[in-house]
Amino acid sequence: MAGTVDPSVYKDAIVVLATAGVIVPFAKRFKVNSVVAFMACGALLGPFGLGGLASSIPLLSSITVAKAEALAGPAELGVAFLLFVIGLELSFERLMTMRRLVFGLGLGQVALSGGVIGAVAYWLGQPAAAALIIGFGLALSSTAMVVELLSAKRRMTSSAGRASFAILLCQDIAVIPLLFLVSVLGAQADGGSLLAGLAQALVQAFGAIAAIVVIGRLALRPLFRLVASTDSSESFMAATLLIALGTGLIAAAAGLSMGLGAFIAGLLLAETEYRRAIEVTIEPFKSLLIGVFFLTVGMGVNPADLAAHPLAILGIAIGLFAAKSLLVFGLARRFKLSRATALETAIMIGPGGEFAFVLFGGAVSAKLLSRNAESLVLAAVSLTMVVLPLLARLARALSQRLAVPAILPEEAKVLPPDDHSARAIVVGCGRVGRLVSAMLEEHRKPYIAIDFDPALVATQRRSGRPVFYGDSTNLDFLRLSGLDEATALIVTIDNPRAVDATVLAARTLKPDLVIVARARDASHARHLYQIGVNDAVPETIEASLQLSEAALVGLGVPMGLVIASIHERRDQFRTELKPSGAPAQALPRDARSRRL
């Protein structure tokens, strides 16, 4: 006999999965940030949106969430997993490498922003404890959004990316003592003495943290060694989730936050050899649960508050962004960052962040912050987060305008020869480009090389190599470099966009030119064939072929058979990647078989 199923029991889970699996991917097709998409869905489907109409329109009850509290548990798990991963990503070596920016620029930003914003909140009539929490809560920025935006544009390794990440790293570390501060101030608000409450909280916190650290150092490595020996990904996943949740619950039982316990567990696991495997294992759960957190954040946005206090919310949002941006810009300049880098960093860090919702929610529960003040401030934070993708574009555009043109060394000012000689052109003087140039010299093939890095060009020219400074995507510079008479164009740079632009520019100027290009992977190689290269060399495939060759030779397979097999497999890959109608092969097979 089949059991009866109540669909309403699973309704909230279906709403979450539909948002994560359908709506967010659909929004990303239109280049809408996933965090913004989750928040927008929360506002639309939550109790202040369509969920509020479910009582009068019963059909809506099946696709909306009438009470945001129903998702409070998964949302708290999302925050715990976020802090767990932050702990995993921290290490003593990493902190020491970035210590100047993390503990200088980052700590200065948190302290100054928290102090200034807190002073303004106190001046506006908030109690001292509330003003303190408001100040430091608004001093935090959105790690999830800023990292995603910078990663999407491949700018994490830029000067602004490193500075932004250092500040965010310090902010993430600061969340832990701030959560502890809320619990201490909450104990005082219940009528206890501040000193007594602080002492009791410190004892409880020290005991819980000491227990987690001692047990973790003794048990975590043997536990994961045992689990890893089973060669079961399911067991490894279960152990990872158990550690993240178990330490969080131990901390919660001691009166601390789940996030603090999860953070400590992440720190302990960061020192083990299982760190990378754990990061990969937890990534899907973290992303989904953090999505639930932002969904609940959106559900807390009340359009009625926006309509009742639009000017106040807009004023708080503008004031928050202006204050933080100005402070970050000044600090960044103090730390000798360029104006362009300081401006881009300031704009990225200026908006509020997700941990404001965590801190203010805890402050309201501890009766340190009024519900009205929380709704106004969080509405302003939500507004700044929604416009962050647009601000990121503005930051990049302004920083490019402010960027000081590089002062070229004398060697980089030398123009390519204007002798109309037939020679190959090598684009890029990195490790791959230098090896290609060396092989051309060994076989006495005339060439010139071009690169956009003036320091690298100067170094290579001092070594006597025919290297010239310029932009390979510029049609005029390619023509100046002798592309009309060139025998071949060999593109060795590792930036896929620049590779594509160079190939398109060269093919426009000389349709019959032999073009050999470096590709990031198989899909990039397929794309390069479509836009006109004669030969594309995918890094991943070529590395696997060379690895296979070394392994087979090491296993005793005769060299001749190995080389023949590798040649056949390489040609097979090329045939699969190269569409029909693509340009003819650049080189005969026997010459093409030996990759540079």
N, C-alpha and C positions, 0 to 999 in steps of 0.2 A: 504494500500500500504506500503510495507516494505521499511524502510529507508535504504539508502546506508551507509555502514560502511567502513571507511578507516583504514585498518589494521595497517598502519604505525603509526597511532596516539597512538596505544597501544603497539608498538614494544618494547620500552624501559622498560615498566612495565613487559612485558612478559620475557624479558631478566633477570630482577631482580628476578622475581618469580621463573624462571627456575633455576637460580643460587642458591637461598635460599632453594628451595624445592626439587631439584634433585641433582645438582652437589655437593653442600656442604655435604648433608647426605652421598652421595656416597663416597666422599673424606674421611669423618670421619670413614667409615668402614675400611679404610686403615690407620687409626690413624693419618690423616693429620689434623692439627689444623684448625678450622673453619675460623679464621681470615686470615690465610695463603691461604686457599682455596678461599675466597672472593677476596683477592688481586691478586691471580694467574688468576682467571677468569676475573677480570678487565683488567689485562695486556693482556690477550689473546683476549678478545672480544672488547677492547677499540680502540680508534682512532690510537694508535701506534701499535696495533696488527692486528687482522683480520679486524677490522673496517676500517683501512686505505686502505684495498684492496676492499672495497665495491664498489667504483666507477668503478673499472675495472672488478669486478666479482659481478654483481647485486644480485645474490642469497645470498651473505653474508650479504646484507643490512637488511635482515629479522631476523638475529640472532646476530647482533652486534650493538654496539653503536658508531656512527660516531663522536659524540660530547659529551665529558664528561660533558659539561655544562648543558646538558639536565637533568642530575641527580643531579645538584648542590643543588636544593631546597630540595629534600628528604634527601640528605646527610647532609645538615645543620640541618634539623630536627633531624637526627640521633644523631648529636653532642649535640643538645639541650636536647634530651631525656636522653642521657648518663649523662649529668650534672644534669638534674632533678633527676635522680635516685641516683646520688652521694649525692645530697643535702638531699634526703630522708633518705639515710643510715647514714648520720651524725646526731649526737645528742650531746648535751653538756656532757651527762654522758659518752658517748663513747669516746669523745675526752679527757675527764678528766682521764678516765681509762688508755688510751694509751698516755697520754700527754708527758711522758718522751721520748718515741720513735718517736711520731709524730712531736713534736715541738723541739726535740733535734736532734735525728738521721735524721729524714726526712728533717727538715729545714736546717740542716747542709749540707746534700747531695745536696739539690737544690741550696743553696748559693755557696758552693764550686765548684760544677760541672759547674754551670752557669758562675761563675767568671773565672775559669780556661779555659773552652772551649771558652768563649767570648774573653779572652785575646789572645788565639792562633788565633782565627779568625781575630782579629784586627791586630796582628802581620803579618798575611798573606795578609793584604791589604784591608780588609773590612772596610767600614766606621764605626764610633763608634756606631751609632744607629743599623746598620745591625749586627755588631758583638755582641751587647748586646742581640738582639733578637735571633741570632743563638745560643749563649751560653745558654740561658735559655730554648730555644726550644729543644735543644739537651739534656739538663739536665733531661728532662721528660722521663719517661719510659712508657711501654704499660700496662696500667691497665687492659684492656680487655684480653690480652693474658696471662699475669702473673697470674691473678686471676683464669682464666680458667685452666691453666696448674697445678697450685697448688691444685685447687679444684678436678681436675680429679685424682690426686694422694692422695687425702685426707690429704694434708699437710698444709692446711690453719691454723690449730691450733698448728703446730710445731713451734719451735723457729725461724727457717728461715721464715716460713710462716707469723708469727706475725710481724717480723721485716720488711719483704718485704711489707706487707700490710700497715704498719705504714708509710713507705716511700712513697708508692703510694698514700696514703690518703693525705699526706702533698703536694705531687705534684698536686693532683687534686684540692686542695684548692688554690694552687699557680697559677693555670691556670687563675683564675678570674682576679687577678691584672695584670697578663701578657697580657691578652686580652685588658684590660684597658690601659696598657702601649703602646700597638701597636696603639690604636686609638689616644692617646695623641701625640706620636711621628709622627704619620701620619699627624695630624693637623699642627705640626711644619714644616713638610716637604713641606706643601703647601704654605709656605712663612710667616706663622704667628710666633709670638713670643712664645717661649717655655713656659714662665710664663703665658702669656695670654691664650695660648691654654690649659695649665694645669688647670688654674683657671676656664675657661669656661667648660672644660670637667668635672671637679670636681663638679661644680654647677649642670650641667645636670645629672651627675651620681647620685649625692645626691638626687636631686629632683625625679628622676625616681625610685631609690631604696626606698626612703622614701614613695613614693606613693604606690609602690608594697607592702611594709611592712605594712603600715597603713591599706590599703584596705584589704590586706590578713588577718591580725589579726582580723579585724572586720567582714569580710564576709566569709572566707573560712570554718570555723567550722559550722556556721549556714547553709551554702550552702550544705555541705556534710551531715549534719544532715537531711536536707530536702530531699536530693537525696536518702540517705540510707533508709528513712522512706517509700519510694515508693517500696522498695524491688525489684528494677529493676536493674539487672546487666548492661543492656544496658545504662540506664541513668547514672549509676555510672561511666561507662567507658567513656561516652561522657563528663561528668563533669571533669574527670581527664585529658582527652586530651585538653579540653578547658582551664583549668588552666595552664597546661604545655605550650601550644602554646600561649595563651593570654598574659601571663607574659613575654614570650620571645619576642613577638611583641611589647609590651610596652617598653621593654628595647631597642629594635632595633630602635623604633621611637625616642628614646632619644639619639641616636647615639652610644649606647652600643651594645654588641653582644646579640643574642637571647639566647645563652648558659648562660649568666650571669643572665638574667631574669628567665630562667627555673631553674637555680641553687637556686636562692632566694626562688622561689615558693616551691621547694623541701625542703629547710630548714624550711619554715613555716609549711608545712604539716607534717614534721617529729615530730613536737611537738603535733600533734593531735592523737586521738585514731583511725584514719582511715589510719594510715601510712602503716600497713602491707597489708591491702586490696588494697591500691593504688599500692603498689609494685607488687602485683600479677596481678593486672589489666593491668599495663603498660608493663609488662615483654615481651609479644609477640611483641608489637609494637617497643619497644626499641631494641630488638634483630634484627628485620628485618631492621629497619632504620639504626642501626649501621652497619649492613651488607652492606647496600647501601653505607654508608660512606667509608667502606673499599674497596668496589667495585670501587668507584671513585678514591680512592687512587691508586689502581692497574692500573687504566686507565691513571693515570698521569705518570707512569713509561715508559720512552721512551727508547726502546732498542738501538736506535741510540746513545743516550748519553752514555749508558753503553759501547757500542762498541768504541765510540770516546775517552772516558776517563776512561778506566777500572782500571788503576793503581791509578788514583786520587780517584775514588769512593771506591775502596778497601782500600786505605790508610785512607780515612776519616772514613770508617766503623771500621777498626781495631783500629784506634786512639781513636774513640769515645768509643768503648767498653773497651779498655785498661784504658783510663783515668777515666771513671766513675767507673769501677770495682775496680781499685786501691783506689780511693777516698772512695768508700763505704766500702771496706774492712778495710781501716784504721779507718774510723769513727766507724764502728761496733766494732772493737777491743777496741776503745777508750771508747765505751759504755759498755765494759766488756762482750760482746758476745763471745762465744767460737770461736775458729778458724774455726771449721767446719760450724757453723752457719753463721759466717761472710763471708766465702768463697761462700756458697750457695746463700746468699742474694746478694752479689756483682755480681755474674754471672747473676742472675735473673734481677737485676736492670740495668746492664750494657748496653743492647741494647736501641735503641731509641724507641719512642712511637708515638701513633696516634695523640696526640695534637701538635706534631711538624708540621704536615700537616696543622692544623688549624692556628697556629701562623704564619707560613711562608706564607701561602696563604693570610692571612690578611696583612702581611708585604709587599708582592708583590703588592697587590691592593692599599696599601697606598704609594707605590713607595719608600719604605724603603729598599727593598732587590731586587737585580736584578734577572731576570728570570733564567739566567745561574747559578748563585750561588744557587738559590732555587732547580733547577733540580739536581745539583750535590749532594747537601746535602740530599735531600729527597730520592735520589737513594741509598745513603749510609744508611739512616735510614731504608728504605725498606729491604735492604740486612740484616741488623741486626735483624729485626723483623722476616724475613723468617727463619733464623737459630736459633731463640729463642727456639723452641721445642727441637732441638738437644742440645743446651746449657743447657736446663733444665735437660736433662738426664745426661750430663757431670757434672753439679753442684751437683746432687744427688750422683753420683758415687764418686766424689772427697770428698764430705763432709763425706761420710761413711768411707772413708779411713782415713780422718783426725780426725774422732771422737775419743775422748779419752775414753778408756775403763773405765767403771764405777768402782769406788773403793767400793767394796762390804763391807757392815757392817759385823761384825763377825757372827751375827745371820744368814745372808744370805749364809754363807759359809758352813753351816751344810748340810751334804748329807742326802738324804732319807734313811730310815732304810733298812738294808739288811737282814731281818729276814724271807723273803719268806712267809709272812703272807697274807692271803686273805683279801683285803680291797678295798674300792672304791677310785678312784682318782678323785678329783675335780680340774678342770683346771680353774684358775682365782680366785682371792681373792678380787674382787670388791664387790659392794653392793649385786649383785645376788649371787656370789660365797660364800660370808659370810653367807647369809641366807640359802643356800643349806647346807653348813657345819653345821650350827646351827640345822637344821632339822635332819641331820644324827646323830648328837650328842644326840638330844632329843630322837631319836628312837634307840639309842645305836648301831648304825652301824659304824664299824671301817672305817676310811678313812684317807687319807692325801690330802693336797691341794698343788698345785704348781702355781707359778706366776713368771712373768719376770720382775717385778718391785722390785728391792732390798729394797727400803725404805718400801714399803708395806709389804714385807715378814718379814722384821725386826720388824715392828710394831706388826704384827700378832703373831710372835714367842714370843715377850715379853709378849703378852697376854696369852701365854700358848697353842696356837693352833698349830697343826702339819702341818705347812706350810713350803715349801722348795722352794728355788730359782732355776729356770731353764727354758729352752725353750721347751714348749710342742710339738713343731713341729719337734724336734730332736729325731730321732729313738733311739740313744744311751741313751739319758736322760730318755726317756719313759721306756726303758728296766731297767735302773738304779732305776727308781721309782717303780719298781715292777709290770709293766704292765702284765707280763706273769702270775702272780698270782692274778691279780686284778679281783674283782667281777663286777665292772662297771666303765665306764669312763663318767664323767659328765662335759661337756664343757660349761662354763658360760661366756666366754669372748665375747665382743661386736664387735670384728673385724672379718668380714666375711671371709677374706682371711686366717687369722690365724685359725679360726674355721675349715675351709675346710682342711688346711694342717694338723692340729692335727688329725682330723678324718681319713684322708687317711693314716697317719703314724701309728695310732693305729690299724686300720683295717689291715694294712700290717703285723704288728707284731702278732696280735691275731684275726683271722677271726671270731671267735665265741664270741667275747667280747660284752657285752651289752653297747651300746653307746647312751647316751642322750645328745642332743646338743641344745644350744640356737640359734635361727635363727633370722635374721633381719626382714624378712617378709615372705609372703607365697611363693614367687618365690625362696627365699633362702632355705626355708624348703623343697620345692620340690627337689631342688638340693642336699640337705643333704641326703634325702632319697635315691637318686640315687647313692650316693657314699658310702652308707652303714650304716647310723645311724639306730638305732632301733626306736628312737623317736626324733622328732624335735619340738621345742616349739617356734613358731613365736611370736615375741614380739607384733606385731600389732594385731593379732587375739586374743591372750590371754588377752591383755589389753581391747579389745572390749567386750570379754566375761565377764570379771570381772566388767566392767562398766555396762553391761546389768544386771548382777546379782544384783548389788547394786541398780540399778534403779527399777527393778521389786520388790525387797523386800521393797523399799521405797514406792512403789505404792500400797502396801498391798497384793501382791500375796504371798500365803503361801510358806514358805521357802522350804518345801519338793518338791513342784512343780517346783520352780525356779531351785533348784539344779539338779533335773532330766532333766529339759529342757536344762540347760547349759551342762550337761554331754552328752546329745544326740547331741547337736550342735557341741560340741568339737569333738566327734567321727565322725560326718559327715565331718567336716573340715579335720580330719586326713585321712579319707578314700579318700577324693578328692585329697589330696596332695601326698599320699603315692602310688607310682606306683606298679603295680603287680610284684611279685617276689622280693619285698624289704624284708629286714631282719624282723624276727618275732618281735612282740611287746615286749618291754622290761619288762613291768610290767602288772599284771592283771588289769582289768578295774577299780575295786574298789580302788586300790592303785593309779592308774594313774590319777584318776579324780581330785585329790587334787594337784594342781600345786604349785611348789615352786617359 
